Amino acid sequence: MGSIACDRVSELKAFDNTKASVKGLVDAGITTIPQIIIQDHHTKHKFDDKPICRDPKISIPIIDLQRIHRDSSLRSQRDNDRIQQPNVENMGHSV
């Protein structure tokens, strides 16, 4: 198990050193999420108690896609939320 964790850490560091952000991956035409970015349930709990950044103003969102393919209502609800709450900025009006 230690070797797997070490491999993941070294792969994450190597990815970070490339400076190829998630946007960079999308722009490059990536069609699947790289395995080093996916946290399975075994590694997730290991990192939950160790904050990546100690600045309380910064938070890193976690996107749980575990059930998105099995439950179409999750996709529908997500899409409805996006349609019903438009993002209006710099218009001088509150929504």
Beta strands, then each sheet from edge to edge (+ up, - down):
end
